[in-house]
Amino acid sequence: MTAATVTNTTFLLPPRLLETIRQFTPNWFTATMGTGIVALAVNQFPLPIPGLHAIGQALWLANILLFTLSSALYAARWVLFPGEARRIFGHSVMSMFFGAIPMGLATILNGFLAFGIPLWGQNAIEVARALWWIDASMAVVCGVAVPFLMFTRQDHAMEKMTAIWLLPVVAAEVTAASGGLLVPHLADGESFRVLMLSYVLWAFSVPIALSLLVILVLRLVLHKLPPPDMAASAWLTLGPIGTGALGLLLLGADAPHAFAAAGLAQIGPVAAGIGVIGGAMLWGYGMWWLALAALMTVRYLRQGMKFNLGWWGFTFPLGVYSVATLALARATNLDFLFAIGGVLVAVLVGFWVVVTVRTLHGAWQGSLFVSPCLIKGSIRADFEADAV
């Protein structure tokens, strides 16, 4: 598309839509992450409440529309405003949200397995398989490219660090957990291949994420809590822990059959045991961060928390930790884990309702469509930036 064509196109668009496109940033994909994980978590609620599957399915279908709309708006920004869109590569906060795109897509491909198979049968599995490979490719690129930009082009400091540093590197382990859901639906040869690649993706992400959590503890000790605008970032720490535990549990459950089909039957039970023990250890680590996130949120509420798009950080991390709790409960058959998982899902739904209502109101007013990349000379904008 030539520059003249782009100019002519902009004249055809309503001014408000054009400005929305100009200001559209990838942190909007956190809404698809949050909505998608709520759909999946509701579907796994431990009590047999009629209609929950239908509610989860409806949320999943709505999330497909939301992801498609977000993708169209962000693609339009690159087409119509390429110079402004490129500024994200140098932005120390907004560039982290590239990781939200593959993570949002992962909730959709998981939904094809949870909700799509009863609707479309084998076709849903084929779609999920294709999306998994796309998602894995995007997650690997984010996991390498964004840290490289941090090393070479962006301005970072210890006192400005928040848990959003986790977003680009966590995408790969989310794909790994999705691989654990996909493996049982594949033929033996392909199932083993996806299983092994999922373990690789898990290792591609989790050790780096856990290292960042260590640095985050040091940052919090030395420089105290971030400002209230970044309050929801406290919950992001649950993301890599919950997804890491979930990945080990799902892949461990797949391992006996997949390894046996590959002639490595003796390895399968070992992987299954590692899944349960490793999942339990990560789950316990997550409880520490969950308690701290709750205490931090109470403190922020007393200081006054203004709504921003970052509030979606209350949803996805808690959602994957809730789903991991229920997966651990199914693996161990421990009643207290089912109870905790049910409570976490209920809290998750409450968070999602509040954030969704506030987001729809802000989107209707247009106040949430702000690109910090276009704000010059504001150090605080770099720090707060409507981030998760």
C-alpha positions as CSV (number, residue, x, y, z in Angstrom):
1,M,0.0,0.0,0.0
2,T,1.5,3.3,-1.1
3,A,1.6,6.5,1.1
4,A,-1.1,8.1,-1.2
5,T,-3.3,5.1,-0.7
6,V,-2.9,5.3,3.1
7,T,-3.7,9.0,3.1
8,N,-6.8,8.4,1.0
9,T,-7.9,5.6,3.3
10,T,-7.6,7.8,6.4
11,F,-9.9,10.4,4.8
12,L,-12.6,7.7,4.4
13,L,-12.5,6.7,8.1
14,P,-14.5,8.5,10.8
15,P,-12.2,10.7,12.9
16,R,-12.9,8.8,16.2
17,L,-12.2,5.5,14.6
18,L,-9.0,6.8,13.0
19,E,-7.8,8.2,16.4
20,T,-8.7,4.8,18.0
21,I,-6.5,3.0,15.5
22,R,-3.7,5.5,15.9
23,Q,-3.7,5.0,19.7
24,F,-4.3,1.3,19.7
25,T,-1.6,-0.7,21.5
26,P,-1.0,-4.4,22.2
27,N,-1.9,-4.1,25.9
28,W,-5.5,-4.4,24.7
29,F,-4.7,-8.1,24.1
30,T,-4.6,-8.6,27.8
31,A,-8.4,-8.4,27.6
32,T,-8.4,-11.4,25.4
33,M,-6.1,-13.2,27.8
34,G,-8.4,-12.5,30.8
35,T,-11.6,-13.3,29.0
36,G,-10.2,-16.5,27.5
37,I,-8.9,-17.8,30.9
38,V,-12.2,-17.0,32.6
39,A,-14.0,-19.1,29.9
40,L,-11.6,-22.1,30.5
41,A,-11.7,-21.8,34.3
42,V,-15.5,-21.6,34.5
43,N,-15.7,-24.7,32.5
44,Q,-13.5,-26.5,35.1
45,F,-15.3,-25.3,38.2
46,P,-15.3,-28.2,40.6
47,L,-19.0,-28.1,41.4
48,P,-21.6,-29.5,38.9
49,I,-23.5,-26.3,38.4
50,P,-25.8,-26.5,35.3
51,G,-25.0,-24.0,32.5
52,L,-21.4,-23.4,33.3
53,H,-20.2,-25.1,30.2
54,A,-22.6,-23.0,28.1
55,I,-21.4,-19.8,29.8
56,G,-17.7,-20.8,29.2
57,Q,-18.5,-21.6,25.6
58,A,-20.2,-18.2,25.1
59,L,-17.2,-16.4,26.6
60,W,-14.9,-18.3,24.4
61,L,-16.8,-17.4,21.3
62,A,-16.9,-13.7,22.4
63,N,-13.2,-13.9,23.0
64,I,-12.6,-15.0,19.4
65,L,-14.4,-11.9,18.2
66,L,-12.5,-9.7,20.7
67,F,-9.2,-11.2,19.5
68,T,-10.1,-10.7,15.9
69,L,-11.2,-7.1,16.5
70,S,-8.0,-6.3,18.4
71,S,-5.8,-7.9,15.7
72,A,-7.6,-5.9,13.0
73,L,-7.2,-2.6,14.9
74,Y,-3.5,-3.2,15.7
75,A,-2.8,-4.3,12.1
76,A,-4.5,-1.2,10.8
77,R,-2.3,1.0,13.0
78,W,0.8,-0.5,11.4
79,V,-0.7,0.1,7.9
80,L,-2.0,3.6,8.5
81,F,0.6,4.9,11.0
82,P,3.7,2.8,10.5
83,G,6.1,5.5,11.8
84,E,4.2,5.9,15.1
85,A,3.7,2.2,15.4
86,R,7.4,1.5,15.2
87,R,8.0,3.7,18.3
88,I,6.9,0.7,20.5
89,F,10.2,-1.0,19.9
90,G,12.0,1.7,22.0
91,H,9.3,1.9,24.6
92,S,10.4,0.2,27.9
93,V,6.8,-0.6,29.0
94,M,4.5,-1.0,26.0
95,S,6.9,-3.3,24.1
96,M,6.4,-5.9,26.9
97,F,2.8,-6.4,25.7
98,F,3.9,-8.1,22.5
99,G,3.8,-11.2,24.7
100,A,0.1,-10.7,25.3
101,I,-0.7,-11.5,21.6
102,P,0.4,-15.2,21.7
103,M,-1.0,-15.6,25.2
104,G,-4.4,-14.3,24.1
105,L,-4.2,-16.7,21.1
106,A,-3.4,-19.6,23.4
107,T,-6.7,-19.2,25.2
108,I,-8.5,-19.4,21.9
109,L,-6.7,-22.6,20.8
110,N,-7.4,-24.2,24.2
111,G,-11.0,-23.4,23.7
112,F,-11.1,-25.3,20.5
113,L,-10.2,-28.4,22.5
114,A,-12.6,-27.6,25.4
115,F,-15.6,-26.2,23.5
116,G,-14.9,-26.8,19.8
117,I,-14.7,-30.6,19.7
118,P,-18.4,-31.0,20.8
119,L,-19.4,-28.5,18.1
120,W,-17.2,-29.4,15.2
121,G,-15.4,-32.7,16.0
122,Q,-12.1,-33.4,14.3
123,N,-12.1,-30.0,12.5
124,A,-11.7,-28.3,15.9
125,I,-8.6,-30.4,16.6
126,E,-7.1,-29.5,13.2
127,V,-7.7,-25.8,13.9
128,A,-6.2,-26.1,17.4
129,R,-3.1,-27.9,16.0
130,A,-2.5,-25.2,13.4
131,L,-3.0,-22.4,15.9
132,W,-0.5,-24.1,18.3
133,W,2.3,-24.0,15.8
134,I,1.5,-20.3,15.0
135,D,1.4,-19.6,18.7
136,A,4.6,-21.4,19.4
137,S,6.4,-19.4,16.7
138,M,5.1,-16.1,18.0
139,A,6.0,-17.0,21.6
140,V,9.6,-17.8,20.7
141,V,10.0,-14.6,18.7
142,C,8.6,-12.5,21.6
143,G,10.8,-14.4,24.1
144,V,14.0,-13.5,22.3
145,A,13.3,-10.3,20.4
146,V,11.8,-8.2,23.3
147,P,14.6,-9.0,25.7
148,F,17.1,-8.1,22.9
149,L,15.4,-4.8,22.5
150,M,15.7,-4.3,26.3
151,F,19.4,-5.0,26.1
152,T,20.1,-2.7,23.1
153,R,17.4,0.0,22.5
154,Q,15.5,0.7,25.6
155,D,16.1,2.6,28.8
156,H,15.5,0.5,31.9
157,A,16.4,1.0,35.6
158,M,16.0,-1.2,38.7
159,E,13.6,1.3,40.3
160,K,11.3,1.3,37.2
161,M,11.2,-2.5,37.0
162,T,7.8,-4.2,37.5
163,A,6.4,-7.7,36.9
164,I,5.5,-6.7,33.3
165,W,9.0,-7.7,32.4
166,L,7.6,-11.3,32.6
167,L,5.1,-10.8,29.8
168,P,7.3,-11.5,26.7
169,V,9.1,-14.5,28.3
170,V,6.1,-16.2,29.8
171,A,4.3,-16.6,26.4
172,A,6.4,-19.7,25.6
173,E,5.3,-21.6,28.7
174,V,1.7,-20.7,28.0
175,T,2.2,-22.4,24.7
176,A,3.8,-25.4,26.4
177,A,0.8,-25.8,28.6
178,S,-1.5,-25.6,25.5
179,G,0.7,-28.4,24.0
180,G,-0.2,-30.5,27.0
181,L,-3.9,-30.1,26.2
182,L,-3.3,-30.8,22.5
183,V,-1.1,-33.9,22.8
184,P,-3.9,-36.5,23.7
185,H,-5.7,-35.5,20.5
186,L,-2.8,-36.2,18.1
187,A,-1.5,-39.4,16.5
188,D,1.4,-41.1,18.3
189,G,4.3,-39.8,16.2
190,E,3.1,-36.2,16.2
191,S,2.0,-36.4,19.9
192,F,5.5,-37.3,21.0
193,R,7.0,-34.4,18.8
194,V,4.6,-31.8,20.3
195,L,5.2,-33.2,23.8
196,M,9.0,-32.8,23.5
197,L,8.7,-29.4,22.0
198,S,6.4,-28.3,24.8
199,Y,9.0,-29.4,27.3
200,V,11.5,-27.3,25.4
201,L,9.1,-24.3,25.4
202,W,8.6,-24.7,29.1
203,A,12.4,-24.6,29.7
204,F,12.6,-21.7,27.2
205,S,10.5,-19.6,29.6
206,V,10.2,-20.8,33.2
207,P,13.8,-20.5,34.3
208,I,14.0,-17.0,32.9
209,A,10.7,-16.0,34.6
210,L,11.8,-17.4,37.9
211,S,15.1,-15.4,37.6
212,L,13.1,-12.3,37.0
213,L,11.0,-12.9,40.1
214,V,14.2,-13.0,42.2
215,I,15.2,-9.6,40.8
216,L,11.7,-8.3,41.4
217,V,12.0,-9.2,45.1
218,L,15.3,-7.2,45.3
219,R,13.7,-4.3,43.5
220,L,10.7,-4.3,45.9
221,V,13.0,-4.4,48.9
222,L,15.2,-1.6,47.7
223,H,12.7,0.7,46.0
224,K,9.4,-0.3,47.6
225,L,6.1,-0.6,45.8
226,P,5.4,0.9,42.3
227,P,2.9,3.7,42.1
228,P,-0.9,2.9,42.3
229,D,-1.2,3.0,38.5
230,M,0.8,-0.2,38.4
231,A,-1.1,-1.9,41.2
232,A,-2.3,-4.9,39.1
233,S,1.2,-5.7,38.1
234,A,1.6,-7.4,41.6
235,W,-0.6,-10.2,40.3
236,L,1.5,-10.9,37.2
237,T,3.9,-12.9,39.3
238,L,1.3,-15.6,39.5
239,G,1.4,-16.0,35.7
240,P,4.7,-17.9,35.2
241,I,4.2,-19.8,38.4
242,G,0.7,-21.0,37.7
243,T,1.4,-21.7,34.0
244,G,4.7,-23.5,34.9
245,A,2.8,-25.7,37.3
246,L,0.0,-26.3,34.9
247,G,2.5,-27.2,32.1
248,L,4.3,-29.8,34.2
249,L,1.0,-31.4,35.3
250,L,-0.5,-31.6,31.8
251,L,2.7,-32.7,30.1
252,G,3.3,-35.2,32.9
253,A,-0.2,-36.7,32.4
254,D,0.5,-37.0,28.6
255,A,4.0,-38.5,29.1
256,P,3.3,-42.2,29.8
257,H,1.4,-42.9,26.6
258,A,3.5,-40.6,24.4
259,F,6.9,-42.0,25.6
260,A,5.6,-45.6,25.4
261,A,4.5,-45.0,21.8
262,A,8.0,-43.7,21.0
263,G,9.7,-46.8,22.6
264,L,10.7,-45.0,25.8
265,A,8.2,-46.5,28.1
266,Q,10.5,-46.3,31.1
267,I,10.6,-42.5,31.0
268,G,6.9,-41.8,31.0
269,P,6.2,-42.6,34.7
270,V,9.2,-40.5,35.7
271,A,7.8,-37.5,33.7
272,A,4.4,-38.0,35.3
273,G,5.9,-38.0,38.8
274,I,7.9,-34.9,38.0
275,G,4.7,-33.3,36.8
276,V,2.9,-33.9,40.1
277,I,5.9,-33.1,42.4
278,G,7.1,-30.1,40.4
279,G,3.5,-28.8,40.0
280,A,3.0,-29.0,43.8
281,M,6.2,-27.2,44.5
282,L,5.5,-24.4,42.1
283,W,1.9,-24.1,43.4
284,G,3.3,-23.6,46.9
285,Y,5.6,-20.9,45.6
286,G,2.6,-19.3,44.0
287,M,0.8,-19.2,47.3
288,W,3.5,-16.9,48.7
289,W,3.1,-14.5,45.8
290,L,-0.7,-14.7,46.0
291,A,-0.6,-13.6,49.6
292,L,1.7,-10.7,48.8
293,A,-0.4,-9.7,45.8
294,A,-3.5,-9.6,48.0
295,L,-1.7,-7.5,50.7
296,M,-0.3,-5.1,48.1
297,T,-3.7,-4.6,46.5
298,V,-5.3,-3.8,49.9
299,R,-2.6,-1.2,50.4
300,Y,-3.2,0.3,47.0
301,L,-6.9,0.4,47.6
302,R,-6.3,2.5,50.7
303,Q,-4.1,4.9,48.6
304,G,-6.7,5.1,45.8
305,M,-6.5,3.2,42.6
306,K,-7.7,4.8,39.4
307,F,-8.9,2.4,36.7
308,N,-6.7,1.8,33.7
309,L,-6.3,-1.0,31.2
310,G,-3.7,-2.5,33.5
311,W,-6.5,-3.9,35.7
312,W,-6.7,-6.9,33.3
313,G,-3.6,-8.0,35.2
314,F,-6.0,-9.1,37.9
315,T,-7.4,-11.8,35.6
316,F,-5.1,-14.0,33.5
317,P,-2.4,-14.7,36.2
318,L,-5.1,-15.6,38.8
319,G,-6.9,-17.6,36.1
320,V,-3.9,-19.8,35.2
321,Y,-3.1,-20.3,38.9
322,S,-6.7,-21.3,39.5
323,V,-6.6,-23.8,36.6
324,A,-3.3,-25.1,37.9
325,T,-4.8,-25.6,41.3
326,L,-7.7,-27.6,39.8
327,A,-5.2,-29.7,37.7
328,L,-3.2,-30.5,40.8
329,A,-6.4,-31.4,42.7
330,R,-7.4,-33.9,39.9
331,A,-3.9,-35.4,39.9
332,T,-3.8,-35.8,43.7
333,N,-7.6,-36.1,44.5
334,L,-7.1,-33.8,47.5
335,D,-10.3,-32.2,48.6
336,F,-8.7,-29.0,50.0
337,L,-7.2,-28.3,46.5
338,F,-10.6,-28.6,44.9
339,A,-12.0,-26.2,47.5
340,I,-9.2,-23.6,47.0
341,G,-9.5,-23.9,43.2
342,G,-13.2,-23.3,43.4
343,V,-12.7,-20.2,45.6
344,L,-10.0,-18.8,43.2
345,V,-12.3,-19.3,40.2
346,A,-15.1,-17.4,42.0
347,V,-12.7,-14.5,42.8
348,L,-11.5,-14.6,39.2
349,V,-15.0,-14.2,37.9
350,G,-15.6,-11.3,40.2
351,F,-12.5,-9.6,39.0
352,W,-13.4,-10.2,35.4
353,V,-16.9,-8.7,35.8
354,V,-15.6,-5.5,37.4
355,V,-12.7,-5.0,34.9
356,T,-15.0,-5.8,31.9
357,V,-17.6,-3.3,32.9
358,R,-15.0,-0.6,33.5
359,T,-13.2,-1.4,30.3
360,L,-16.4,-1.2,28.2
361,H,-17.2,2.1,29.8
362,G,-13.7,3.5,29.2
363,A,-13.7,2.2,25.6
364,W,-17.1,3.8,24.9
365,Q,-15.8,7.1,26.2
366,G,-12.5,6.7,24.3
367,S,-10.4,7.4,27.4
368,L,-8.6,4.1,27.3
369,F,-7.3,4.5,23.8
370,V,-4.0,6.1,24.7
371,S,-0.6,5.1,23.3
372,P,2.2,6.0,25.7
373,C,4.6,5.6,22.8
374,L,3.3,8.9,21.4
375,I,3.9,10.8,24.7
376,K,7.3,12.6,24.5
377,G,9.3,13.8,27.5
378,S,7.4,11.9,30.2
379,I,9.4,9.6,32.3
380,R,6.4,8.8,34.5
381,A,4.4,7.9,31.4
382,D,7.1,5.3,30.7
383,F,6.7,3.9,34.2
384,E,2.9,3.9,34.5
385,A,1.8,3.6,30.8
386,D,-1.5,1.9,31.6
387,A,0.5,-1.2,32.1
388,V,-0.6,-4.5,33.5
